[in-house]
């Protein structure tokens, strides 16, 4: 963390506010903060930084925000697995009204989908949920095309089935 702080400070000649964003699937144990280097006669270094541990944050709060960073990072936050379809629906509805261009929408949707992949059954269920969307639920009803529905619109080869139905979702980084 200190090394990145110094590189950014030197490269941009601006004050840097150091924050570590932890995106592991499970909450990380408490970090040793601040970093200190002391000698008996002198304090050489004290480097303090904030830590945002996404696994400790509630995804449901963030998928309802029209903020692309919050929407993407929500995919690494804690969630109730029983509510994955509702979470994905809320994500796409929020993304549809987020004031970003189409390529940025696809980037955010791709990030979310990579960390919260839906199997074919869940993707169909999500499509049904999105089909129930009314104009009063969302100001703009154009939801970006995402990799979720791709699996059911073409013949799935052996290579494709691994993408649509990953054998072990715990291997997703």
Secondary structure, 3 states (H helix, E strand, C coil): CHHHHHHHHHHHCCCCCCEEEECCCCCCCCCCCCEEEEECCEEEEEECCEEEEHHHCEHHHHCCCCCHHHHHHHHHCECCHHHHHHHHHHHHHHHHHCCCCHHHHHHHHHHHHHHCCCCHHHHHHHHHHHHCCCCCCCCCCCCCCCHHHHHHCCCCCHHHHHHHCCCCHHHCC
